[in-house]
Amino acid sequence: MKGVGAARPVLKWAGGKSKLVESICALLPKKVDTYFEPFVGGAAVFFALAKQKRFRRAVLSDRNPELVNVYQALQSDVDGVITALRRLRYDEESYYCLRDKKPRTAVQRAARTIYLNKTGYNGLYRVNRSGQFNVPFGRHTNPTICDEPNLRLVAECLKGVTLVDNDFESICQRAQAGDAVYLDPPYMPMSDTAYFTSYDKHPFGLEEHQRLAQVFSDLADRKVLAVLSNSDTPETQTLYRGWSIKRLQVPRAINSRASNRGPVSELLVLNRRARGARIGGAVLES
Ligand SMILES: C[S@@+](CC[C@H](N)C(=O)[O-])C[C@H]1O[C@@H](n2cnc3c(N)ncnc32)[C@H](O)[C@@H]1O
């Protein structure tokens, strides 16, 4: 992989892992045959592992087809995406005009998604019940809509990578002994009122978390190492009881309520049984 050194996430994504990358990478093996990231989002962990040349092959997937299309278009026609982005203007009218469009080509769709992510409110991805992107215009100071050097590094990084738009379970079934998987699902809510399920039109509720915990355990049976991120709640503690757990204190996004400021605890779970587990020199809590 030539020139993957400094590739950074193209998209700002809710739950992006840029600040936790080191802790996550420390739990993954030094050399991985095929690396799987089935909830890829902004792909911060993939870019960090690519920089360190930690895997031979990679499979990135997500159930958001517009997100996966961005990576596919950058992989197959980065010049086309750059040209399309250069034509777009940053003002409110242009934003709403493009938000209402349904481009037909993969390249135009990718440019639209990148543009809306850079210029919409807080980089959010949110759709209404009929699947229409509905994030309002964001007031940014001179946003970089087309970061050409980084787009080219990302395209280089994605060469040969398998990109799939699918549910996590079918992707995990492809993994074999010697492979590794990083799972970063939409988090279990910290409270009943905090259910954040607006990544796409399918909510990721308790049943989905139970299905994921089963997949996590099945991977261990097949000798596939898996690391999973989630919030630290009574439900996640129950779902992952018995596995090796590392707790991280993570700064919270700015909150207007003083009681909701300050760090919050998150779980990093490794699918190795708790006692005696040691991977990549990381200190495991249990
Ligand atoms: C927390 S985000 C991932 C953040 C990402 N790791 C990053 O660094 O930006 C969760 C992702 O899971 C995806 N998702 C939700 N349900 C899914 C499912 N059933 N299968 C696969 N992906 C899913 C969402 O589209 C979203 O991109």
The ligand as a Gaussian input file, in Angstrom:
#p B3LYP/6-31G(d) Opt

LIG

0 1
 C      -21.139000       3.849000      15.946000
 S      -21.332000       3.904000      14.223000
 C      -19.771000       3.352000      13.788000
 C      -18.713000       4.390000      14.051000
 C      -17.399000       4.070000      13.348000
 N      -16.715000       2.925000      13.906000
 C      -16.466000       5.269000      13.278000
 O      -15.312000       5.189000      13.665000
 O      -16.926000       6.308000      12.810000
 C      -22.422000       2.585000      13.915000
 C      -22.609000       2.199000      12.468000
 O      -23.385000       1.002000      12.421000
 C      -24.171000       1.020000      11.240000
 N      -25.245000      -0.001000      11.427000
 C      -26.403000       0.102000      12.125000
 N      -27.058000      -1.095000      12.127000
 C      -26.286000      -1.970000      11.430000
 C      -26.407000      -3.347000      11.098000
 N      -27.447000      -4.079000      11.495000
 N      -25.411000      -3.940000      10.396000
 C      -24.341000      -3.203000       9.983000
 N      -24.169000      -1.874000      10.262000
 C      -25.130000      -1.276000      10.984000
 C      -24.623000       2.461000      11.105000
 O      -24.958000       2.751000       9.769000
 C      -23.361000       3.220000      11.614000
 O      -22.541000       3.604000      10.544000

